[in-house]
């Protein structure tokens, strides 16, 4: 009986030992398997480059430097219009004509009044001459002579006033014809035949063709790169391969209240005939700003623990890990890029997915970048002794 109990005790002890050994082995394996595995996240990357805007381009349109809206200087009914939009006109050519009847009658009335006044003036002039002789002979009194002298002066001044009124009426009659004040082309018509117009109302717009400008709008961050009298190149959409010489003539002093851009005018210095009014043109302006580092806008992020300091993720090309670097941001540029300082040209940074990364995290680069990096590593190894 005692032997049986000892055997059972021995067997139980062996069983517990084996169980404890197996448990310790299992726990050890699980501890090794539970070592933290670092997740390699796929990212999009970009190289840092020196962005130098050697040439800035702006779209605009061709316009005449001198474009005048002509109008009548008197009111009346429009009887004739001798031009249409697109017609070439010469200086002095009659473009439109008003009804002249009222103005012609006014001229005739004043001519008759002036003739009467001139006759009275001449009569009184001779009368004064006679009374001057009588006064010298002491046949008449000085007050009587003065009365005739005053009558002559009044008649003379009345004739002069009527002569001035007649000149004004003649001018008014001439103003019923609207003539071109320069050679050019008709670009707009505001009235039609039979319409009653007032003095100063817009009638015909004439553009001078010997001087043309390119009008274009410039955003405020590009304005420092432009100066008056700066040489530029101009291409037309109809012939984009040919570049014409131009010069910035005018820069607006205030921004447009709607678009918040500045209107700039560039004078076309050659081949005025090739640039038709209204054509689409591109003005190429050489940049005078220094080069700067630029990165994609999506590459810049702000850490939660440093809300006032922008950062970017730089990629270690040897270990394929990332580290955050603080930067100073500048102006926003075309192509969704932003100027930064604090980086070096040629560095590789994460351009998309920056919010999901952590310091020192492994990343998976695009296949093309990875192959290029592997090729560079292989070449460097072959070059080693």
PyMOL commands that set and color helices and strands:
alter all, ss='L'
color gray80, all
select helices_A, chain A and resi 2-33+101-136+142-174+220-225+297-299+354-356+367-383
alter helices_A, ss='H'
color red, helices_A
select strands_A, chain A and resi 41-42+44-47+49-51+55-64+67-71+76-81+88-89+94-98+177-179+184-189+196-197+202-207+212-219+231-236+239-251+261-268+280-286+292-296+301-302+310-316+321-326+328-333+337-341+348-352+363-364
alter strands_A, ss='S'
color yellow, strands_A
deselect
rebuild
show_as cartoon
